């Protein structure tokens, strides 16, 4: 159905023994969005992707893709996936491999189109075992999209790639997304999530911790970073400054996360405490760590 979300987790729960890998997860992704899935190791990202692709089933709740069950959506070629494991078959050319995979789908994308989207046109006749790591990753991307899916799921797609290869991969992915398709990817590279996702979803201990744009997550964690030299001065009063959400001391330098940097700086100036002042936006990495830390503090207090 046209109005159905591309992805819907509805109170999805999955446990392995005594560990709840997903715990009552509610998450909806509308068609056409590019969504990054973030979380520490063990946060539930891989479990969520496994349920998405029909590789496992929730113990309770349900998962829907494009208005259908995951197994039927995948079988119909509406969903493409690029998982962490797996290498292209050797002794075949790029074109031969992508063509073979295309024939397994009911309504595949033209092979030349898939090769072009993945940035592989000039490499189409090269054997896959002779490709660099970045080139081989683009082959896996072409294999994932040649079925002409409406949704593509990427699990840590740029792990172990160098900076240039990572940029080439994301250039290819954006070409696919610009067609109005939906992309959901997990990554450990937070700068990738910030640069390439319309929306960022953070999981922790199987639960939804945060959901919003990169800027919204940064604001939620304290939108700016104010840093200055302490010059041997005391630190106890820093947490009382207006706007300050957290204080970190590194050597003789204070780092204050604040949701009102102007008020914080004015208060520092009034105390004549500004030495080597630096004001910058909080990075997504800082925001991620702050959100996780706050959640664990709340859980400890609730015990």
C-alpha positions in Angstrom: 0.0 0.0 0.0 1.2 3.5 -0.9 0.7 4.8 2.6 2.5 2.0 4.4 5.8 2.9 6.1 8.9 1.4 4.6 9.9 0.0 8.0 7.8 -0.6 11.1 8.8 -2.2 14.4 5.7 -2.6 16.5 6.6 -3.5 20.2 9.2 -5.9 18.8 11.0 -7.9 21.5 13.7 -10.6 21.0 15.6 -12.4 23.7 18.5 -14.8 23.6 18.5 -16.7 26.9 18.3 -14.0 29.6 19.5 -11.2 27.4 16.9 -9.0 25.7 18.6 -8.0 22.5 15.5 -5.9 21.6 13.1 -4.7 24.2 9.7 -3.4 23.1 11.1 -1.5 20.1 8.7 0.9 18.4 10.2 2.5 15.2 8.7 3.7 12.0 10.6 4.8 8.9 8.5 6.4 6.1 9.4 5.8 2.4 12.3 7.9 1.0 14.2 8.5 4.2 17.8 7.6 4.8 18.2 6.5 8.4 21.3 5.7 10.4 21.2 3.1 13.2 23.7 3.8 16.0 24.6 1.9 19.1 27.4 0.4 21.0 28.3 -3.3 20.5 25.5 -5.3 22.0 23.0 -2.4 21.7 20.6 -4.4 19.4 21.6 -3.2 15.9 22.4 -6.6 14.4 19.3 -8.1 16.0 17.1 -5.4 14.5 18.6 -5.9 11.1 18.1 -9.7 11.4 14.4 -9.2 12.1 14.1 -6.7 9.3 15.4 -9.2 6.8 13.4 -12.1 8.0 16.5 -13.9 9.2 14.9 -14.3 12.7 11.4 -13.6 14.2 10.5 -11.5 17.2 9.4 -13.3 20.4 6.6 -10.7 20.6 5.4 -7.8 18.6 6.0 -7.7 14.9 8.1 -6.2 12.1 6.6 -5.0 8.8 8.4 -3.9 5.6 6.6 -2.0 3.0 3.2 -3.2 4.3 4.2 -6.8 4.3 6.1 -9.4 6.3 9.9 -9.3 6.0 10.2 -12.7 4.3 7.6 -11.9 1.7 9.0 -8.4 1.0 12.5 -9.8 0.6 11.3 -12.7 -1.6 9.5 -10.2 -3.9 12.8 -8.3 -4.4 11.5 -5.2 -2.7 14.3 -5.2 -0.1 18.0 -5.4 -0.8 20.7 -6.0 1.9 24.4 -5.7 2.3 25.6 -7.5 5.4 28.9 -7.5 7.1 29.8 -11.0 6.2 30.3 -12.3 2.6 32.6 -11.9 -0.3 32.0 -11.8 -4.0 32.4 -15.1 -5.8 35.9 -15.3 -7.4 36.8 -16.2 -11.1 33.9 -14.2 -12.5 33.7 -10.6 -13.8 31.8 -7.9 -12.0 29.2 -7.9 -14.9 28.8 -11.7 -14.8 28.2 -11.7 -11.0 25.7 -8.8 -11.0 23.9 -10.4 -14.0 23.6 -13.7 -12.3 22.1 -12.1 -9.2 19.7 -10.1 -11.3 18.2 -13.2 -12.9 17.1 -14.4 -9.4 14.7 -11.5 -9.0 11.2 -11.1 -10.5 11.7 -7.5 -11.7 15.4 -6.6 -11.6 17.1 -3.4 -12.5 19.0 -3.4 -15.8 22.5 -4.6 -15.0 24.1 -1.6 -16.7 22.0 0.7 -14.5 23.0 -1.1 -11.3 26.7 -1.0 -12.3 26.4 2.8 -13.0 24.7 3.5 -9.7 27.4 1.6 -7.9 30.1 3.4 -9.8 31.3 0.2 -11.5 30.8 0.8 -15.2 34.5 1.1 -15.9 35.2 -2.1 -13.8 32.4 -4.2 -15.3 34.8 -6.6 -17.1 37.3 -6.9 -14.3 37.4 -10.2 -12.2 36.2 -9.6 -8.7 39.2 -11.1 -7.0 41.3 -8.3 -8.6 39.4 -5.5 -7.1 40.5 -3.3 -4.2 38.6 -3.4 -0.9 36.6 -0.3 -1.8 35.8 -1.6 -5.3 34.7 -5.0 -3.9 32.4 -3.2 -1.4 30.8 -1.4 -4.4 30.2 -4.8 -6.0 28.4 -5.9 -2.9 26.3 -2.7 -3.2 25.5 -3.4 -6.8 24.4 -6.9 -5.9 22.2 -5.5 -3.2 20.4 -3.0 -5.5 20.2 -5.0 -8.8 16.9 -6.5 -7.6 15.5 -3.0 -7.9 14.5 -2.8 -4.2 12.5 0.0 -2.7 14.4 -0.4 0.6 18.1 -1.2 1.1 19.6 -2.3 4.4 23.3 -1.8 5.0 25.1 -3.3 8.0 28.3 -1.5 8.7 28.9 -0.9 4.9 32.2 0.9 5.1 34.0 -1.1 7.9 37.7 -1.4 7.0 37.6 0.9 4.0 40.0 3.8 3.7 38.7 7.4 3.6 38.7 7.6 -0.3 36.8 4.2 -0.6 34.3 5.3 2.0 33.6 8.5 0.1 33.2 6.6 -3.2 30.7 4.2 -1.5 28.6 7.0 -0.1 28.5 8.8 -3.4 27.0 5.6 -4.9 24.5 5.2 -2.1 23.3 8.8 -2.5 22.6 8.1 -6.1 20.3 5.3 -5.1 18.6 7.4 -2.4 18.0 10.3 -4.7 15.6 8.1 -6.7 13.2 8.2 -3.7 14.3 4.9 -2.2 14.6 4.2 1.5 18.0 3.4 3.1 18.6 2.1 6.6 22.3 1.6 7.6 24.2 0.8 10.7 27.6 2.3 11.3 30.3 2.8 13.9 31.4 5.9 12.0 29.3 8.6 13.7 30.5 11.3 11.2 29.0 9.1 8.4 25.6 9.1 10.2 25.8 12.9 10.6 26.8 13.5 7.0 24.6 11.0 5.1 21.4 10.3 7.2 18.2 12.3 7.3 17.5 10.9 10.7 19.5 9.0 13.3 18.2 6.3 15.6 20.2 5.3 18.7 19.7 2.0 20.4 21.1 1.0 23.7 20.4 -2.3 25.6 17.8 -3.2 23.0 15.7 0.0 23.6 15.2 3.1 21.5 17.4 5.8 23.2 17.1 8.7 20.8 15.5 9.4 17.4 16.0 12.6 15.4 18.3 14.5 13.1 21.9 14.9 13.9 21.3 18.5 15.0 18.4 17.5 17.2 20.5 14.9 19.0 23.3 17.4 19.5 20.9 19.9 21.0 19.4 17.1 23.3 22.9 16.4 24.6 23.8 20.1 25.2 24.2 22.0 21.9 27.7 23.6 22.3 31.1 22.9 23.8 32.8 25.7 25.7 36.5 25.0 26.5 39.1 27.1 28.3 42.3 26.8 30.3 41.9 26.6 34.1 45.3 28.0 34.9 45.4 25.9 38.1 42.1 27.4 39.3 39.3 25.5 41.1 36.6 23.5 39.2 33.8 22.9 41.7 31.8 25.9 40.5 31.8 25.1 36.8 28.6 22.9 37.0 26.7 25.9 38.4 27.2 28.1 35.4 24.1 28.9 33.3 23.4 26.5 30.5 26.0 23.9 31.5 24.8 20.3 31.2 28.1 18.5 31.9 31.7 19.2 32.9 34.8 17.4 31.8 38.4 18.2 32.9 41.3 17.2 30.7 44.6 18.1 32.3 44.3 21.9 32.9 41.6 22.4 30.4 37.8 22.5 31.1 35.3 21.3 28.6 31.7 22.4 29.3 28.7 21.1 27.3 26.1 23.8 27.3 22.7 24.4 25.8 23.2 28.2 26.1 26.8 29.0 25.1 26.2 32.8 25.2 25.1 32.7 28.8 27.9 30.3 29.8 30.6 32.6 28.2 29.1 35.7 29.8 29.2 34.1 33.2 32.9 33.0 32.6 33.7 36.6 31.6 32.1 38.0 34.7 34.5 35.7 36.8 37.4 36.7 34.6 37.9 33.0 33.8 38.3 33.2 30.1 41.7 31.9 29.0 42.3 30.4 25.5 38.5 30.2 25.1 37.0 27.9 22.4 33.3 27.6 21.5 32.2 24.9 19.1 29.1 22.8 18.3 29.0 19.5 20.2 30.0 16.7 17.9 27.6 13.8 17.2 30.2 11.5 19.0 29.9 13.7 22.1 26.1 13.8 21.9 26.0 10.0 21.5 28.2 9.4 24.6 26.3 11.9 26.6 22.9 10.4 25.8 24.1 6.9 26.6 25.7 8.1 29.9 22.6 9.9 31.0 20.4 6.8 30.3 22.7 4.6 32.4 22.7 7.1 35.2 18.8 7.0 35.2 18.8 3.2 35.2 21.2 3.2 38.2 19.1 5.6 40.1 16.0 3.6 39.4 17.5 0.4 40.9 
